[in-house]
Amino acid sequence: MGGVHGYSDKENKRRYQLHKVLKKKNIKCSALSRTFFIPIGFEIESEKAAKELVSVFGYSAQTNVFSDESEKRVAI
């Protein structure tokens, strides 16, 4: 049957495998918004998993200005 957001189960499995690759490199991914958050200076062209998420699955790459530590200290 169909998967999440119009993707097949096979496509979803591939997306989550790519998420895992990026998470090992400390890059956060959001499956629901189809966005991943890259540090400043990160070259998408050099990262195969990131390129596939953008070109095949329509993900957006968002620059993450703050480190994990500074995010924890910000109160909104």
C-alpha positions as CSV (number, residue, x, y, z in Angstrom):
1,M,0.0,0.0,0.0
2,G,1.0,3.7,0.1
3,G,3.4,5.2,2.5
4,V,3.7,8.6,4.1
5,H,3.1,11.8,2.1
6,G,2.5,10.0,-1.2
7,Y,5.7,7.9,-1.1
8,S,5.7,4.2,-1.5
9,D,6.9,2.0,1.4
10,K,10.1,1.4,-0.6
11,E,10.7,5.1,-1.1
12,N,10.1,5.8,2.6
13,K,12.6,3.2,3.6
14,R,15.2,4.8,1.3
15,R,14.4,8.3,2.7
16,Y,14.9,7.1,6.3
17,Q,18.1,5.4,5.3
18,L,19.4,8.7,3.9
19,H,18.3,10.4,7.1
20,K,20.4,8.0,9.1
21,V,23.4,8.7,7.0
22,L,23.0,12.5,7.6
23,K,22.3,12.1,11.3
24,K,25.6,10.3,11.7
25,K,27.2,13.5,10.4
26,N,25.2,15.6,13.0
27,I,22.8,17.0,10.4
28,K,19.2,17.2,11.6
29,C,16.4,16.0,9.3
30,S,12.7,16.6,9.4
31,A,10.7,14.0,7.5
32,L,7.4,15.7,7.8
33,S,8.6,19.1,6.5
34,R,11.1,17.4,4.1
35,T,13.9,19.6,5.3
36,F,17.3,19.0,6.7
37,F,19.4,21.5,8.6
38,I,23.0,22.0,7.5
39,P,25.8,24.0,9.1
40,I,27.2,27.1,7.4
41,G,29.8,26.1,4.8
42,F,28.4,22.6,4.3
43,E,28.8,21.5,0.6
44,I,25.7,19.6,-0.5
45,E,27.4,18.6,-3.7
46,S,30.0,16.6,-1.8
47,E,27.3,14.7,0.2
48,K,25.6,12.0,-1.8
49,A,22.8,11.4,0.7
50,A,21.9,15.2,0.8
51,K,21.9,15.4,-3.0
52,E,19.6,12.4,-3.3
53,L,17.1,13.9,-0.8
54,V,17.0,17.2,-2.7
55,S,16.9,15.8,-6.2
56,V,14.8,12.7,-5.8
57,F,12.5,13.4,-2.8
58,G,12.1,17.2,-3.0
59,Y,13.8,18.1,0.3
60,S,15.0,21.6,1.2
61,A,18.3,22.4,2.8
62,Q,18.0,25.0,5.5
63,T,21.2,26.6,6.9
64,N,21.5,26.2,10.6
65,V,23.2,29.2,12.1
66,F,23.2,28.0,15.7
67,S,25.0,25.1,17.2
68,D,23.1,22.6,19.4
69,E,24.4,24.2,22.5
70,S,23.2,27.7,21.7
71,E,19.8,26.3,20.7
72,K,19.4,24.9,24.2
73,R,20.2,28.3,25.8
74,V,17.7,30.3,23.8
75,A,14.4,30.9,25.6
76,I,11.4,31.8,23.6
